Amino acid sequence: MQQVLLVEDSVMFGRLAKSKIEKVFGVPVIWAQTYREAEKILATTKDGFSMALLDFNLPDAPNGEVIDRVVEEGISSLVFTSNMTESVRTLVWSKKVADYILKDDPNSLDYIITAMKALEENQNTLILVVDDSSMFRQAVSELLYIHKYRVITATNGDSALGILEQHPEIDLVITDFNMPGMDGCQLCQKIRAKYKPDDVAIIGFSSEEDRTLGAKFIKNGANDFIVKQSFLVEEFYSRVRHCVDNIHLIAQIKEGSIRDFLTGLHNRRYFFEAGGKLFDQCCERGENLACTMIDIDFFKKVNDSHGHDIGDVVLQNFANLLTSSFNEHEIVARIGGEEFCVLSADVQKDDVIEKVEKFRQLVESTPVTSLEDGRPLSVTTSLGLCMSIGESLETMMKTADEKLYQAKERGRNCVLF
């Protein structure tokens, strides 16, 4: 996040907001107390602002004039107001702001922080908007851009399916019903044939003229629907946020289920699922697959001599060395205790041997933690390597494990293959 622009005439509220934002986000907050000061800041600041927090009523701009000035700079803005009559609320939303905050609410500062965090996170969310109407695509895209979402548009269902194929990171599809060739409900069916609701959310825009369309969208796989002619901006943002949050929450749960809690590496469950698929792919393509079993030498002595807390730190730092030594295309997992395994596809034996030997040397030469008296604690590692594809992944692991056992029999701190 870059710096934040704060325009607020209340000294007490301004100080509190500035202090809290700077503390939470670690970025400077440039504070103006009048419209004129804000004008000078916008004219002289070269680095720009990530977002702005604006008071609706200023001494020299009592009717939200500062909002227009800041929004025209393309800055996502949150508005403070102590007066939220229907006319003020309508006026605020007409100015294309990201949100508004009631000053008198005792939780207003917490709400500001939450809203700012959401805007920052939205930059990692990609949304696909589908409609043959350029006016609709532009209107919806503009609303999404105000909340810092990334947006791709498509003019029809076939194009949308192609874009989904090219961009698997898309979290949400927003589609109208009436489109040539393939309507919105048919598009939902096509999407759901390939993507689960856990992977991609769908919001359908239904027509006020056909009150059954919302139900049709839901029955065909949509997560939600909005009546096109009469939706409120707040409603739109809330429904988008709800869908995106659900996708991200499920993704976090899935990720947590395949990660080892202590080290952050993939766990045994993931290893056998992903490793089994990788094994089958290498067999089909005739590619080499290397399986390396890795064990921390004398790890029990570390726990017995220094305690399990130090043992946990050793495991965590050892995992960090593994992560830095093997690339993202290799499967690195904690199998259990102090035992780890790495699968490397489409590699040559000499290259793998060189790589694992470098890792062994790195472990030997890198203190993994410091003891209470300041002394460095180092460990060594033994490794067993198997390159020949057998009947299954399990047979490869067994062979690599036998090599690991032999390495320990030879005195540890070595690689056998």
Number of C-alpha atoms within 10 A of each C-alpha: 13 14 18 23 25 22 26 26 18 12 10 9 13 18 12 12 22 17 13 17 19 14 11 10 16 12 14 17 22 16 21 19 19 18 25 12 13 21 14 11 16 15 9 9 10 8 8 16 21 19 24 25 26 28 30 23 21 19 11 12 15 12 15 21 16 23 25 13 15 22 18 11 11 14 22 23 27 23 25 23 18 13 14 14 9 9 9 15 13 13 13 23 16 10 15 20 22 27 21 23 21 17 16 11 11 9 11 16 18 14 15 22 16 11 18 25 14 15 20 16 13 18 14 13 17 19 23 22 23 27 25 17 14 12 10 15 21 14 10 16 19 15 17 20 16 18 23 23 20 16 19 18 22 20 17 23 26 13 13 22 16 11 16 18 12 10 13 12 14 21 24 23 25 23 31 26 22 17 17 12 9 15 16 28 25 16 26 27 16 17 23 18 10 12 15 11 18 15 18 24 27 27 26 27 23 25 18 14 10 9 11 11 21 22 13 16 25 17 13 17 23 27 20 19 22 21 18 16 11 9 11 14 16 12 11 18 15 12 17 20 14 14 21 20 14 17 18 15 13 13 14 11 10 12 13 14 14 18 19 19 11 12 19 16 22 21 21 19 16 21 22 16 11 12 22 14 13 20 24 13 14 15 16 9 9 11 14 17 25 25 26 29 27 25 23 21 19 14 19 15 11 19 15 10 11 14 12 13 11 19 19 16 16 25 22 18 17 22 20 15 17 23 17 10 14 17 11 9 9 15 21 25 27 25 21 12 11 19 18 22 24 22 25 22 18 12 13 14 17 8 10 18 17 12 13 22 18 13 19 21 14 16 21 15 12 16 17 20 20 14 10 9 6 8 10 12 15 15 19 21 26 25 31 27 28 25 21 15 18 14 10 12 19 13 14 23 22 15 21 26 22 18 22 27 18 19 20 21 9 12 10 19 20 19 23 20 17
